Amino acid sequence: MQSQLVLDQDSFVATPIPYNQGRSVYLDNKKVDVEKVNLGFIGFYANEGNHVVEFKYKTQGKFIGTMISLFSLSVLIIVCIKTRKREKLK
């Protein structure tokens, strides 16, 4: 998600976007430090001026989950192939 940000002075920006691991903020294509504010939302510091703010989210554990799913699918395919071969031999 991208947004325009116009500031008259250096400021701390608090957003209504929930804070959790995997969230990151880019200010003019540069990653900025994110802080937890207002009991669970994203906040960050920005200099005065016009900025493009981009919010990104990377799902935690997605890679591991995908690998487990692919491995399980491979095992299932192998079991199905072996079962068919055994049935044909009978």
Secondary structure by P-SEA (a helix, b strand, c coil): cbbbbbbccbbbbbbcccccccbbbbcccbbbbbbbcccbbbbbcccccbbbbbbbbbbcaaaaaaaaaaaaaaaaaaaaaaaaaaaaac
